[in-house]
Amino acid sequence: MSSKSSTPSPASSPILVMKFGGTSVANADRIRNAARLATSEPGPVVVVTSALAGVTDELIRLGLLACEGARAEVTAAVGVLRSQHLAVAREITGVESGALATTLGGLLDDLEHLLVGIELVQENSPRTADLLVSFGERLAAPIVAAAIEASGGKAEAVDARSLIVLDDGRAPAAVDMAESRRRTRAAIPPNDDVIAVVTGFIAATPDGRTATLGRGGSDYTASLVGAFLDARAIWIWTDVDGVMTTDPRVVPEARVMAAITYREAAEMAYFGSKVLHPSTMIPAVDRRIPIVIRNSLDPAQPGTRISDEPSPDALGVKAVSAIGDLALVTVEGSGMVGVPGVAERVFATTARLGISVYMVSQASSEHNISFVVGHD
């Protein structure tokens, strides 16, 4: 990236962060569309990309197959991934070989070597699994960057492991915000005419090992990068028009909401709506950066704006969401009445097992405690 000495701020450096999900970069046509969206906006843009649609799930499957010693099946599947990515690169650049093909070929060779190693030790440890799934975004970023250049822009793929560092070596671990902000601002200057295409979902441990950011990881990357760069907005490009009032598969009359608050989005996500995972919004919320959910397949739609500004129709019911596959657990007995510490013991057990509790109810008689958990 080119270097500039000015210090970014929300007013002087109106950076726009665009995150493209897997369906928005599923094939060459959609990647070209993403490139057009990135280059059509005035002012500096930073792109965060997910892996091509289905690739992350395939990498997870390959890790399991490698542990089972299914080398022939693994080799064939890596060949399919190789053909897929090189074909997309060829469609975008118009050439059979070149710098992009060389970059992708090197990454795919590394992937194949890693899978051989997993087979030899017959173990796919959490650290190895993180490295394995990182290949999806690492393959996608140079392709998206090449598409931006093919559409007339300037772009450079940026490995998020050089930007986002965790504050310890365990997973899940918190992001070291101060160090990650320093790295990001140094690597992506304000008002740059080069579009940084950042790998979503992945980060690095303090000693440089690959780590992943968990559920909603690419959205979290976009939120982090936007916060570190004091972006004017974060656009999440997906395959829906925005946040719906309810599930349109259940209620055909569901409509897109023009605006909701951060808190409303978090509540909807917690109770089953496929918006953003609540934790992914935290960096943007802390910096009061609006998040806009938009449809990359129909960019004329304005989408849903998520911010701290209440919408004009703030009163009344705005949306309905539901969670399925839940179980109600009841702990009861006459020996509980008047005994202090029973609830503490119950929920210490769920915490130790890593079980999230959705709802709690206790009878006034203290005869029982009921709580709702995921069915699995």
Secondary structure, 3 states (H helix, E strand, C coil): CCCCCCCCCCCCCCCEEEEECHHHHCCHHHHHHHHHHHHHCCCCEEEEECCCCCHHHHHHHHHHHHHCCCHHHHHHHHHHHHHHHHHHHHHHHCCCCCHHHHHHHHHHHHHHHHHHHHHHHCCCCHHHHHHHHHHHHHHHHHHHHHHHHHCCCEEEEECHHHCCEECCCCCCCCECHHHHHHHHHHHCCCCCCEEEEEECCEEECCCCCEEECCCCHHHHHHHHHHHHCCCCEEEEEECCCCCECCCCCCCCCCCECCEEEHHHHHHHHHCCCCCCCHHHHHHHHHCCCCEEEEECCCCCCCCEEEECCCCCCCCCCCCCCCCCCEEEEEEECHHHCCCCCHHHHHHHHHHHCCCCEEEEEECCCCCEEEEEEECC
